[in-house]
C-alpha cells in the first residue's frame, strides 16, 4: 500500500543550527513533492515545491532535495530560529492531478 | 483577498445530528478539497472537486456529502454525526491547471468539530 513517512518524534535543535527533516515514501511515483508549515490551531501554509526531475530547490533559508531512487525528500532550514518552530508536512502529487497526499508531519522545536 | 474562509470555527454536535461546514474562496480556483486532521494520522482527503458541478471521493468519504454549485463555495455536509467524526476539518483550494507551475494549495483556518 502507499505510504508517506515522516519522523513522528519531535526534532529539537538549537538556534543557529541546521534542521533537517525527512520524508520517505513507498509505492508512489510522485511528479511533485511539496512542503508545508503548520502552526498550532492554523491551516497548513505552502513553502516549497520540487519536481521529480529536480534534485534540489532553495528559497531563502530553506532547501529541499528530492531523490526518486531513494524515494526520499530532505527539508533543510539553515540558521534556524525559534520562529521556525512548527510542524512541517510533506505532500506528494502525481502527474497532472491536483490531489495531494500528506505525511503525518514532523514537529520542529528550535530553542535558544 | 480573503483567501479561503471556513465557518464555523468551532462546533459541538450530538450523535445523529446533521450540519454543514462552509468553505469559500475568492481566488477563482477550480480545485477545492476537504481534509480531516486527526492526531497521528495527518491530513486525510475526504472529498474534492475540480470545478463547479464536479465532485469526487477522497480517502475517507463515508459519512460526508459535498456539492459544488459555484466556483467559490464547497460545503461539506455531515449527514448523521458520529463520535468518530470528531476532528479538525480543513478546506483547501488551488488551480486545477497550474498557472506558472503554481500547484500550492491554500488552506482555510479549520473547523474544530466535536461529536458527543
Interface residues (C-beta under 8 A of the other chain):
Chain A: X4 X8 X32 X34 X41 X42 X43 X44 X45 X46 X49 X89 X93 X96 X98 X99 X100 X101 X102 X103 X104 X105
Chain B: X4 X31 X33 X35 X40 X41 X42 X43 X44 X45 X48 X50 X58 X90 X92 X94 X95 X96 X97 X101 X103 X104 X105 X106 X107 X108 X109 X110
